[in-house]
């Protein structure tokens, strides 16, 4: 592509969105000079974008829904745990292809201080990879190889704060007023006290309060998360501009999906909770526009850990989108509640809300991630069914730590508050399903039940609307790793129990269907193949929950003009019946068996994927 043509393309995109971008920027900052600088730098980063990436932009402009298709399957991983370094990941891409992965989320890899990194979310340099993981050149080379193999690459962009070791923070700490204005500094506690009156605490037990006193400079600094993570002041246009330049620099390394960390916290305003403020939506909308102009093949994934009513607004509107994708956080937590309570009523209710949203809105679905499982459930709904918040949270934590008789789950609590009795939970999918405890006990029957639950939950996740995301190791049933307790830098953070090193020795068993690894890997492979092939799993499918008159059984109906599919999932460890009277003949997509969907018996923690192959395709819709 010659530069004259490339400039024409940039100009066309700029003309389409310039007026809205300028209006939003001026509404927030009212600064013509800074806006002019922003647009000038957008052009500079566009010119720096490699030809391969500009061609990728053009291709995806023609197919803007590329990331919504039913062949998408994500996997998230820590680079060091999986393969040591970026070059190691490049060498292991053939394994990822064997897992059907075409969306690779590399957990935080930018430079951060050893021992004060918060798992990589305390960034000290947005343009440098952690030295032990490699270089920016290694990252770009990995992205190129991923693209050649049909894999899109995702990374985290931590916008809300920097490490106290960041260049800006160091200059601010030295008393440079220009850099102090990029954070929130106060020389006495008067204003911090006013903030504390309205702003909730993120980590009340491990990092209480929202401010940190810096004895060496005699100031308080706003630190919503940990004391070494200083919140950025987006009321300062210099902060927004510079962070957008970092965003574009990272996009130019070949990133396809950029995950915006802690989105709701970005804008701070005295007298508010400093969460979900209107200005946050303005900032994310501007990011979307900037991406569409400079690098339209890049999509934004928002991390919004809030209740459903506060999550959906971060999609923006169909006409003025913000995030392209959002995490389905609440459904994830409710899934595990459903396992422990053997009750899918809340899960069904929340899926109905998600399924009622415009089809343009894309959720990323997962059973677990690098973080803890927080029990931010809809307790108003649960109370109607006799589940009180405090006692139910205790029940969930007792269940998943294996303290309740009959529970086979194993894991550890995170941020356990001895006063409120509130806590979150950590553990791998396999350990939560009972594979760890069954292996420890050498109990074959319990192991079969645990594997069945593990596979049922993955089948359910693959049935949801949106993009499924695996955590590295879950495809081979990897269990908790307690060795973190022997590491001086990790022992105090129980989340490392499910962030263990990838067990390459277990991978060798994936072809042996008599092993735990083989049973899980091969069944997931079959599930993923069916999902890719069947029209009913496409993004345009109508999706509903279907009442089968049993609170332990979830039924999902996916339907197009020419396809009708049912997923039945038993969240009880005992046999249950899906009470339904569907007309027509169905085929079990996993076994090929022909069946009728009439009062269907389901063994404990089993599932059925069934496609209509006979008459009565559209006779019933609940």
Secondary structure, DSSP 8 states (H G I E B T S, - for coil): --HHHHHHHHHHHHHHHHHHHHHHHHHHT--HHHHHHHHHHHHHHHHHS-HHHHHHHHHHHHTTTGGGSTT-EEEEE-HHHHHSSHHHHHHTHHHHHHTT--EEEE---EE--TTSSGGGTS-SEEEEE-TTT--HHHHHHHHHHHHHTT-EEEEEE--SEEETTSHHHHHHHTT-HHHHTTS-EESSSHHHHHHHTT---SBTTTB-SSEEEETTTTEEEE-SS-TTEEE--TTSHHHHHHHHHHHHHHHTTT-SEEEETTGGGS---TTS-SSS-HHHHHHHHHHHHHHHHH-TT-EEEE---S-HHHHGGGGB-SSSB--SEEE-HHHHHHHHHHHHHT--HHHHHHHHHHHTS-TT-EEEEES--SS-B-----HHHHHHTT--HHHHHHHHHHHHTT-STT-----EEES--TTT---EEE--HHHHHTHHHHHHHT-HHHHHHHHHHHHHHHHHHHHSSSEEEEETTGGGT----GGGGG-TTTTT-GGGGGS----HHHHTTTT-TTSHHHHHHHHHHHHHHHHHH-GGGSTT-EEEE---S-TTEEEEEEE-SS-EEEEEEE-SSS-EEEEEE--S-EEETTT--EE--EEEEE-TT-EEEEEE-SS-TTS---
